[in-house]
């Protein structure tokens, strides 16, 4: 299966369980790898026959900025669902990270995989 990916989409959003985390947006890194058959788009040079990463990135950005999740797991599930709504998407791997959330760690987060 071919892959369409978005790497290190940096978004400001509210996520977490502590009062401090709920008060103001923080950095959230989103990575997605969408499994899709890109041959029809390659053969026709028509983006409509594949997954448009620009459209997906805009959907993810709008969602993460507006939703206020308590867990990274719930946010990852949201993003996976958004990606699988794309007509040509067959599977998705979503990785959500909270940079600097744990002292002495560059980042922490969750990675999930979902299929249609």
GIRA-V155486 format. One record per pair of residues at least 12 apart in sequence whose ideal C-beta (glycine too) atoms are under 10 Angstrom apart, sorted by the first residue. I is the first residue (numbers start at 0). J is the second residue. Records with the same first field share a line. If there is no record, write none. Layout:
I: J / J
This chain:
0: 33 / 34 / 35 / 36 / 37 / 89 / 90
1: 33 / 34 / 35 / 36 / 37 / 38 / 40 / 41 / 49 / 50 / 87 / 89
2: 31 / 32 / 33 / 34 / 35 / 37 / 50 / 90 / 91 / 92
3: 31 / 32 / 33 / 34 / 35 / 37 / 40 / 49 / 50 / 51 / 52 / 55 / 82 / 85 / 87 / 88 / 91
4: 30 / 31 / 32 / 33 / 50 / 52 / 92
5: 29 / 30 / 31 / 32 / 33 / 52 / 53 / 55 / 56 / 59 / 82 / 93
6: 28 / 29 / 30 / 31 / 32 / 94
7: 28 / 29 / 30 / 94 / 96
8: 27 / 28 / 29 / 30 / 31 / 52 / 55 / 56 / 59 / 60 / 63 / 78
9: 26 / 27 / 28 / 29 / 60 / 96 / 98
10: 24 / 25 / 26 / 27 / 28 / 29 / 56 / 59 / 60 / 61 / 62 / 63 / 64 / 95
11: 23 / 24 / 25 / 26 / 27 / 60 / 63 / 64
12: 24 / 25 / 26 / 27 / 29 / 60 / 62 / 63 / 64 / 65 / 66 / 67 / 68 / 74 / 97
13: 25 / 27 / 63 / 64 / 65 / 66 / 67 / 68 / 69
14: 26 / 27 / 63 / 66 / 67 / 68 / 69 / 70 / 71 / 73 / 74 / 95 / 97 / 100
15: 67 / 68 / 69 / 70 / 71 / 97 / 100
16: 68 / 69 / 70
17: 69
20: 67 / 69 / 97 / 100
21: 67 / 69
24: 63 / 64 / 67
25: 97 / 98 / 99 / 100
26: 96 / 97 / 98 / 99 / 100 / 106
27: 63 / 64 / 68 / 71 / 74 / 95 / 96 / 97 / 98 / 100 / 108
28: 94 / 95 / 96 / 97 / 98 / 106 / 108
29: 56 / 59 / 60 / 62 / 63 / 74 / 75 / 78 / 93 / 94 / 95 / 96 / 108
30: 78 / 92 / 93 / 94 / 95 / 96 / 108 / 110
31: 50 / 52 / 55 / 56 / 59 / 75 / 78 / 79 / 81 / 82 / 88 / 91 / 92 / 93 / 94 / 95
32: 82 / 90 / 91 / 92 / 93 / 94 / 110 / 112
33: 49 / 50 / 52 / 55 / 79 / 82 / 83 / 85 / 87 / 88 / 89 / 90 / 91 / 92 / 93
34: 50 / 82 / 83 / 87 / 88 / 89 / 90 / 91 / 92 / 112 / 114 / 115
35: 48 / 49 / 50 / 82 / 85 / 86 / 87 / 88 / 89 / 90 / 91
36: 48 / 49 / 50 / 87 / 89
37: 49 / 50 / 87
39: 87
40: 87
47: 86 / 87
48: 86 / 87
49: 85 / 86 / 87 / 88
50: 82 / 85 / 86 / 87 / 88 / 89 / 91
51: 85 / 87
52: 85
54: 85
55: 78 / 81 / 82 / 84 / 85 / 88 / 91
58: 78 / 81 / 82 / 84 / 85
59: 77 / 78 / 81 / 82 / 93
61: 81
62: 74 / 77 / 78 / 80 / 81
63: 77 / 78 / 81 / 95
66: 78
68: 95
70: 95 / 109
71: 94 / 95 / 96 / 97 / 100 / 107 / 108 / 109 / 110 / 111
72: 95 / 108 / 109 / 111
73: 95 / 109
74: 93 / 95 / 97 / 108 / 109
75: 91 / 92 / 93 / 94 / 95 / 108 / 109 / 110 / 111 / 112 / 113
76: 93 / 95 / 109 / 111 / 113
77: 93 / 95
78: 91 / 93 / 94 / 95 / 111 / 113
79: 91 / 92 / 93 / 95 / 111 / 112 / 113 / 114
80: 93 / 113
81: 93
82: 113
83: 113 / 114 / 115
84: 115
85: 115
88: 113 / 114 / 115
89: 114 / 115
90: 112 / 113 / 114 / 115
91: 111 / 112 / 113 / 114 / 115
92: 110 / 111 / 112 / 113
93: 108 / 109 / 110 / 111 / 112 / 113
94: 106 / 108 / 109 / 110 / 111 / 112
95: 107 / 108 / 109 / 110 / 111
96: 108 / 109 / 110
97: 109
